[in-house]
Amino acid sequence: MALKPSYNDKLHLPGLSKTEILILALEASQKLEWNIEEVTPEGARFEVPFNMYSHGEEITFTIEPGSDGEVAVRSQSSSVQFVDYGKNRKNIQKLRETMEEIKTSLTPEELTQKAKDFEEECNRPLTEEEKAYLEEEKKRNSFWSFFIPRKGFVATPILIDLNILIFIVMIASGVGIMSPSTLSLLKWGADFGPLTLTGDWWRAVTCNFIHIGAFHLLMNMYAFMYVGLLLEGLIGSRRMFMSYLLTGLCSAVFSLYMHGETISAGASGAIFGLYGIFLAFLFFHRIAKEQRKALLTSILIFVGYNLVYGMKAGIDNAAHIGGLLSGFLLGIIYVCSYKFEKANVQRTVSILGELGIFCIFLFSFLMLCKNVPPLYQDIRGEWESGIVEAYLNGELEEENENGNQADMKTANSSSISHYPPYVPIGNNDTWLSYYDAETNFSCQ
């Protein structure tokens, strides 16, 4: 099974010159809102924009040399995936239908004139403005564009950059790049019930930006980038910021409720929240049936796989579930806000819903703080006194070992000098009997 599925086909447009065929393809790509990546006399290369209807396929359009209007077309997924849900085949089908539609709407004279104008346009030198635009487009479509905020895509790159920057600072301070120690995670703000619920409330926020090694960070940021590209254009940058923070808080509090003694860190709870929002839109928002089916299948596979994988030891599945449920609820609120026509009303409904989600978190967190076990306060005292740090550094064990050896030496020396030699009990000695009826215990 290919990681980048593709589909190949041929188009037949007899009686047309190369330039006329190319004109039809270019106009069809504009009508389909595909990006034109490259144009040559032998063909062109298009990119289907990465959005909620597409995984960002690349279309290669090649005119066969020496043929009478025969064109080879290839559509290939640009992102790593196991199945394309027929998207590549549909891309070629759309291209064929749109080219035929444009050809029908033009007379042979109009098409010939367009081809002539196109050849003249291609042969003229580029202006400075055009060169600058092409350079800007090149940067926009590069790998680094995912990390650079731009209009309509602000929250996702900023949050990704923030997670990466915090990890870099952690590494620079001496934290292990692949396997950070427990102590370093606690110092940097990981979620831990005995500390979070006894004063360190801020850990419910910071734990969503702390990662347990480079691989953990890489996997989370890949999943975040995928859902961010789909979701931010749908809900907007402000809602994207709030969604990450609110679902991250809810994932932290659910993790504290399920297993407060576990040290938890990572953006996966908030990311599951974003997937929950997207699922709500797929279920309840006005999205074309074929796009809904493909995206719903893809995201349910992702969510289901990660929840099943999260059952293994060492993964905080409670945070995933808490984030997913809170995100789904928040997504329903956002969907309801879009039922109003006025933007101000939409924003008001969204803000009220966000405040409601925050109140749910706050109430749950305060109830957990109110009912903390007495042991949590003891751990808090040991943390503040430095005993926990000494233990995690191995210093306490060394001191205990030295202390035990000293105690043994003292006990040995005192037994020799103070205790009389052992004398076995004989038959002439007096025996005292003891019996407790309640516990049925007896001894002599």
C-alpha positions in Angstrom: 0.0 0.0 0.0 1.5 3.3 -1.1 2.1 6.1 1.4 1.3 8.6 -1.3 -1.6 7.2 -3.5 -1.9 8.3 -7.1 -4.1 7.8 -10.1 -3.1 7.9 -13.8 -5.3 8.5 -16.9 -5.2 9.9 -20.4 -7.3 12.7 -22.0 -8.0 12.8 -25.7 -8.4 16.2 -27.4 -7.8 15.6 -31.1 -7.5 18.4 -33.6 -6.1 20.9 -31.0 -2.5 22.3 -30.8 -0.4 21.9 -27.7 -1.0 25.5 -26.8 -4.7 25.2 -27.2 -4.8 22.1 -25.0 -2.6 24.0 -22.4 -5.0 27.0 -22.5 -8.0 24.7 -21.7 -6.0 23.1 -18.8 -5.0 26.4 -17.3 -8.5 27.9 -17.5 -9.9 24.7 -16.0 -7.4 24.9 -13.1 -8.5 28.5 -12.5 -12.1 27.5 -12.5 -11.4 24.6 -10.1 -9.3 27.0 -7.9 -6.1 24.9 -8.2 -2.7 26.6 -7.9 -0.6 26.7 -11.0 2.9 25.5 -9.9 4.7 25.2 -13.3 3.9 25.8 -17.0 6.0 24.5 -19.9 5.3 24.0 -23.6 4.9 20.3 -22.9 2.4 20.6 -20.0 1.8 22.0 -16.6 1.8 21.1 -12.9 -1.1 22.1 -10.5 -1.6 21.8 -6.8 -5.0 21.3 -5.2 -5.0 23.5 -2.1 -4.8 21.7 1.2 -8.3 22.3 2.8 -11.2 20.4 4.3 -12.1 19.1 0.8 -8.6 18.0 -0.2 -5.4 16.5 1.2 -3.4 18.7 -1.2 -3.0 16.6 -4.3 -0.5 17.4 -7.0 -1.7 17.2 -10.7 0.9 16.6 -13.4 -0.5 17.4 -16.9 1.8 16.2 -19.7 1.0 16.5 -23.5 2.3 13.4 -25.3 5.0 14.4 -27.9 4.0 13.6 -31.5 0.4 12.7 -30.6 -2.8 14.2 -31.8 -4.2 15.8 -28.7 -3.3 12.9 -26.2 -2.5 14.1 -22.7 -1.2 12.0 -19.8 -2.5 13.2 -16.4 -1.4 12.0 -13.0 -2.8 13.0 -9.7 -0.8 12.1 -6.6 -1.4 12.8 -2.9 1.3 15.1 -1.6 0.7 14.2 2.1 1.6 10.9 3.6 -1.6 8.7 3.8 -2.7 5.2 3.3 -5.8 5.8 1.2 -7.0 8.8 -0.8 -10.8 8.0 -0.8 -10.9 8.3 -4.6 -9.7 12.0 -4.5 -7.0 11.5 -7.2 -9.4 9.9 -9.6 -12.0 12.6 -8.9 -9.4 15.3 -9.6 -8.7 14.0 -13.1 -12.5 13.5 -13.7 -13.1 17.1 -12.7 -10.3 18.3 -14.9 -11.6 16.4 -17.9 -15.2 17.7 -17.4 -14.1 21.3 -16.9 -11.9 21.3 -20.0 -14.7 19.9 -22.1 -17.0 22.5 -20.7 -14.6 25.4 -21.5 -14.0 23.9 -25.0 -17.7 23.8 -25.7 -18.1 27.4 -24.6 -15.4 28.7 -27.0 -15.5 29.0 -30.8 -12.4 27.6 -32.6 -11.5 31.2 -33.5 -11.6 32.3 -29.8 -9.5 29.4 -28.7 -6.9 30.1 -31.4 -6.8 33.7 -30.4 -6.3 32.8 -26.8 -3.5 30.5 -27.7 -1.8 33.2 -29.7 -2.1 35.7 -26.9 -0.8 33.1 -24.4 2.3 32.5 -26.6 3.0 36.3 -26.8 2.5 36.6 -23.0 5.0 33.7 -22.3 7.7 35.2 -24.6 7.7 38.7 -23.0 10.1 39.4 -20.0 8.8 39.4 -16.5 8.3 42.7 -14.7 9.8 43.3 -11.2 6.4 43.0 -9.6 5.8 39.6 -11.3 9.2 38.4 -10.1 8.5 39.5 -6.6 5.1 37.8 -6.7 6.6 34.5 -7.9 9.2 34.7 -5.2 6.5 35.3 -2.6 4.4 32.4 -3.9 7.5 30.1 -3.7 8.0 31.0 -0.1 4.3 30.6 0.6 4.3 27.1 -0.7 7.5 26.0 1.0 7.8 23.7 4.0 8.6 26.7 6.3 5.3 28.4 5.4 3.7 26.1 8.0 5.6 28.0 10.7 5.0 31.5 9.4 1.7 33.3 10.3 -0.2 34.8 7.5 -3.7 36.1 6.9 -6.3 33.4 7.7 -3.6 31.2 9.1 -2.3 32.8 12.3 -3.1 30.6 15.4 -1.7 27.3 14.1 1.8 28.4 13.2 2.1 30.5 16.4 1.0 27.6 18.6 3.3 25.2 16.8 6.2 27.7 17.0 5.5 28.1 20.7 5.6 24.4 21.4 8.9 24.0 19.5 10.5 27.1 21.1 9.6 25.8 24.7 11.1 22.5 23.8 14.3 24.1 22.5 14.7 26.2 25.7 14.2 23.0 27.7 17.0 21.3 25.8 19.2 24.3 26.2 18.7 24.2 30.0 19.9 20.6 30.1 16.7 18.6 29.8 17.2 15.2 27.9 16.3 15.6 24.2 14.8 12.1 23.9 13.8 11.1 27.4 13.5 14.0 29.9 13.7 13.0 33.5 10.7 13.1 35.8 12.2 15.9 37.8 12.8 18.1 34.8 9.2 17.6 33.6 7.9 18.6 37.0 10.1 21.7 37.1 9.0 22.8 33.7 5.3 22.5 34.5 4.0 19.0 33.8 0.6 18.1 35.3 0.8 16.2 38.6 -2.1 16.0 41.0 -0.3 16.4 44.3 1.2 19.7 43.0 -1.4 20.9 40.6 -4.3 20.5 43.1 -2.4 22.0 46.1 -1.4 25.4 44.7 0.3 24.9 41.2 -3.0 25.5 39.3 -0.9 26.9 36.4 0.3 23.4 35.6 -3.1 22.7 34.0 -2.0 25.3 31.3 1.7 24.7 31.0 1.3 20.9 30.7 -0.1 21.5 27.2 3.1 23.0 26.0 5.6 20.6 27.6 6.7 17.5 25.7 8.4 14.2 26.8 11.1 14.0 24.2 11.7 15.0 20.5 9.6 12.1 19.1 6.6 13.1 21.3 6.9 16.7 20.0 7.2 15.6 16.4 4.2 13.4 16.4 2.0 15.9 18.2 3.0 18.8 15.9 2.4 16.7 12.8 -1.1 15.9 14.0 -1.6 19.6 15.0 -0.5 20.9 11.6 -2.9 18.6 9.8 -6.0 19.6 11.8 -4.9 23.2 11.9 -4.8 23.5 8.1 -8.3 22.1 8.0 -9.9 23.8 11.0 -8.5 27.3 11.3 -10.0 28.4 8.0 -13.3 27.1 9.2 -13.5 28.7 12.7 -11.0 31.6 12.4 -7.8 32.3 14.3 -9.3 33.7 17.5 -11.5 30.6 18.0 -8.5 28.4 17.2 -6.4 30.0 20.0 -9.3 29.7 22.5 -10.0 26.1 21.4 -6.5 25.0 22.0 -6.4 26.5 25.5 -9.9 25.5 26.6 -9.7 21.9 25.5 -6.2 21.7 26.9 -7.5 22.7 30.3 -10.4 20.2 30.1 -8.0 17.4 29.1 -5.8 18.3 32.1 -8.7 18.3 34.6 -10.1 15.0 33.3 -6.6 13.5 33.6 -6.4 14.7 37.2 -9.8 13.2 37.9 -8.9 9.8 36.4 -5.4 9.4 37.7 -4.1 12.4 39.6 -0.9 10.7 40.6 0.3 10.3 37.0 2.8 12.9 35.6 1.2 14.1 32.4 2.5 16.5 29.6 2.0 17.1 25.9 -0.3 18.9 23.5 -2.2 15.8 22.5 -5.1 16.5 24.8 -5.6 19.9 23.2 -5.1 18.4 19.7 -7.8 15.8 20.4 -10.0 18.8 21.4 -9.4 20.3 17.9 -10.3 17.0 16.3 -13.4 17.0 18.4 -14.4 20.4 17.1 -13.8 19.3 13.5 -15.9 16.2 14.1 -18.8 18.4 15.3 -18.6 20.4 12.1 -18.6 17.3 10.0 -21.6 15.9 11.8 -23.7 19.1 12.0 -22.4 21.8 9.7 -23.3 22.3 6.0 -20.6 20.3 4.3 -21.0 18.5 1.0 -21.8 14.8 1.5 -18.9 13.4 -0.4 -16.4 15.6 1.4 -18.0 14.9 4.8 -17.8 11.1 4.2 -14.1 11.2 3.2 -13.0 13.5 6.0 -15.1 11.8 8.6 -13.7 8.4 7.8 -10.1 9.8 7.8 -10.5 11.5 11.2 -12.4 8.7 12.9 -9.6 6.3 11.9 -7.1 8.7 13.4 -9.0 9.3 16.6 -9.9 5.6 17.0 -6.3 4.4 16.4 -4.9 6.8 18.9 -7.4 6.0 21.6 -6.8 2.3 21.2 -3.0 2.9 21.1 -3.4 5.1 24.2 -4.5 2.1 26.2 -1.0 0.9 26.5 1.0 1.8 29.6 2.6 5.2 29.8 0.1 7.1 27.6 -2.5 9.5 29.2 -5.6 8.4 27.4 -7.8 10.2 29.9 -6.4 13.5 28.6 -7.2 12.4 25.1 -10.8 11.6 26.0 -11.3 14.8 28.0 -9.9 16.9 25.2 -12.1 15.1 22.6 -15.3 15.4 24.5 -14.8 19.1 25.4 -13.8 19.8 21.8 -16.9 18.2 20.5 -19.1 20.2 22.8 -17.3 23.4 21.9 -17.6 22.5 18.2 -21.4 22.2 18.6 -21.5 25.7 20.1 -19.5 27.0 17.2 -21.8 25.3 14.7 -24.8 26.9 16.4 -23.2 30.3 16.2 -23.0 30.0 12.4 -26.8 29.7 12.3 -27.0 33.5 12.9 -26.4 35.8 10.0 -24.8 38.7 11.8 -21.1 38.4 12.6 -21.5 40.2 16.0 -24.1 37.7 17.1 -21.9 34.8 15.9 -19.0 36.2 17.9 -21.2 36.7 21.0 -22.6 33.1 20.9 -19.0 31.8 20.5 -17.7 33.8 23.5 -20.6 32.8 25.7 -20.0 29.1 24.8 -16.3 29.5 25.5 -17.1 31.0 28.9 -19.4 28.0 29.6 -16.6 25.5 28.8 -14.2 27.5 31.0 -16.8 27.4 33.9 -17.1 23.6 33.5 -13.3 23.3 33.8 -13.2 25.8 36.8 -16.0 24.0 38.7 -14.4 20.6 38.1 -10.9 21.8 39.1 -12.2 23.5 42.3 -14.1 20.3 43.3 -10.9 18.3 42.8 -8.9 20.8 44.9 -11.5 20.6 47.7 -11.4 16.8 47.9 -7.6 16.3 47.7 -6.3 13.3 49.7 -4.2 14.2 52.8 -1.3 12.5 51.1 -1.2 15.3 48.5 -0.4 17.9 51.1 2.4 15.7 52.4 3.9 15.4 49.0 3.5 19.2 48.5 5.5 19.7 51.7 8.2 17.3 50.6 8.3 19.0 47.2 8.8 22.4 48.8 11.4 21.2 51.3 13.4 19.6 48.5 13.0 16.0 49.7 11.3 15.0 46.4 14.1 16.5 44.3 16.7 14.8 46.5 14.9 11.5 46.1 14.6 11.8 42.3 18.3 12.8 42.0 19.2 9.7 44.0 20.7 11.8 46.9 18.2 10.6 49.4 18.8 7.0 48.7 22.5 7.5 49.2 22.0 9.3 52.5 19.6 6.6 53.7 22.1 3.9 52.7 24.9 5.7 54.6 22.6 6.3 57.5 21.5 2.6 57.6 25.2 1.5 57.6 26.0 3.8 60.5 22.9 2.6 62.4 24.0 -1.0 61.9 27.5 -0.2 63.2 26.1 1.6 66.2 23.7 -1.3 66.9 26.5 -3.8 66.7 28.8 -2.0 69.0 26.0 -1.3 71.6 24.9 -4.9 71.6 28.4 -6.0 72.4 28.9 -3.6 75.2 25.4 -3.3 76.8 23.4 -6.5 76.2 24.1 -9.7 78.2 24.8 -12.9 76.4 21.8 -15.0 75.3 20.6 -17.7 77.7 18.0 -20.3 76.5 14.8 -20.6 78.6 14.6 -23.7 80.7 11.8 -25.8 82.2 12.3 -24.2 85.6 11.6 -20.6 84.4 8.2 -19.0 85.0 5.9 -18.6 81.9 3.3 -15.8 81.6 0.2 -16.4 79.3 -1.7 -13.7 77.4 -5.0 -14.0 75.5 -7.1 -11.4 73.7 -10.7 -12.6 72.9 -11.5 -9.9 70.4 -8.7 -10.7 68.1 -8.4 -14.4 69.2 -4.6 -13.8 69.8 -2.7 -15.7 72.4 1.0 -16.0 73.4 3.3 -17.0 76.2 
